[in-house]
Amino acid sequence: MTNPSNLDARYGRATRSRGSRRTRILIASLVGLAIVLTWFIWANPVHFGQSVEGNATSQSIIDERHTAITFEVTAEVGRSVACALVAKDLSFDIVGWKVFEYPASTEPTRSFTEQVLTTKRPVTGLVADCWLT
C-alpha cells in the first residue's frame, strides 16, 4: 500500500494551509470590488458630478436633403454645451450628423431647433449625445 504522504512528496504536491486559502479569497474579493467600483465610476448610474441631457421633442422632414430637429437640453447653469444630432432613414442608417455648440446660459433647460443636412431622405431626427464644453 502506498502512503499518501509519499505520493505527495514524489509528485510535488503540498498541503494547502488555511492562510493561503484566506489570501486567495481576500485577493478575489478585492479584485471584484475594484471591478464594481470601476464600473460605478464609468457608468455613473446615480449621475454623480457634472451632467447634461438632451432629448428630441419633435422633428420635421423639410425635403430630401434636410430635416429639422427640435430638442431640449438640460445642463448646469453657466456651462456651455455641445450636442450631436443625427438623422436616420427607414433602415435606421445614419444619413445626417452634425454637432452644434451653445454658449453658457442662466437657465438649466433650453429648447433649440436645428437643421441637419442629409445624404438621403430621412424619416427621423434624434439627439445622439450632449456634453459640457
N, C-alpha and C positions, 0 to 999 in steps of 0.2 A: 504494500500500500504506500502511496506517495503522500508525504506530509505537505499540506498546503503552504507552509512557510518555505519549504524547499523549492516549490514551484514558483512562488513569488520571487525568491532570490534568483532563480535561474532565468526568469523572463523579465526581470527588472521592474516588477510591479511593486508598488509601495502602498501601504495602507494610508488612506487619507485621514488626516486629522480633522477634528471639528473646526479648528481655526481656519483651515483652507476653504472649507465649505461656507463658513460665515463670510469670509473675504470675497468669495465669488458672488454670493447673494448681495453683499454690500455694493460691489462694483456694478452688478447688473441693475440694482436699484438706482444708483447714481446715473448710469447711462440712460435709463428710462426717464428719470426726472429731467435730465438735460434735454432729451428729445421733446418731451412735453413742454418744457419751458421755451425751447426754440420755436416750436410750432405756435405757442401762445403769443410770442412776440411777433412772429412773422404774420400770422393770420389776423391778429388783433380783433378777436371776437367781441370784446367789450368796448371797442373804439377808444382806446387809451391814446391820449396825445392829440395831435392835430388831425383834423379830418375834413373832408369835403365830399359832397354828394351831388350828383347831377341826375335828373330824371326828365325824360322826354314827356311832354304833356300832349303834343299833337304834331302832326306832320302833314304837309300838303305837297303833292306832286305838281310842280309847275309845268314842266314839259319833259321831253325825252332826256334832257341833259341836266335838269335842275330839280332839286327838292328843297323845301323849306322846313326846318325843324324848329319847333318852339319847345323850350325846356326851362326848367328851374334849377338853379344852383344854390345850394346851402353850404356856406363856408364860414370860417372865422371872420369876425369883423376886423377890418383893417389889413386883410391879406389879399393879394392878387391871386387870380385863379386862371387856369387853362383847362379847356375841355376839348376832347376829341369827339367829333360827330361822325357817324357813319350812315351811309345809305345802302340798302340791300335790295336785291332783286327777288324774283319768285323762288329761286333756288337757294336763297339765303346767302348768296355770294355777295361780298362787299364790292359795290360798284362806285362808291364815292367815299372819300375820307378827308377830313380837314380838321386842323387844330385851331381853336380860337382862344385868344388871351383877353382877359378882362382885368381892369385895374381894381385896386382895393376899394372897398365901399364901407359905409357905416351901417348898412343893412345886412343881416345874416342871410336872407333869402332874396334872390333876384331872378327875374324872368328875362329870357332873351329869345329872339328869333333870328336864325342864321340860314343862309343858303349854302348848299353843298353841290358842287359840280360833279356830275356822274358820267360814267363811260357807257352805261346802258340805261334803259328805263327802270327807275327804282319803284319799289312798291311800299317801302317803309324807310323811316329815318329814326335813328336812335342815338343816345349818348353812350359812347363806348367807355369813356372814363373821364374823370376830372381830377385835378391835383392842384395843390398850392404851389405858387411860383415865388 
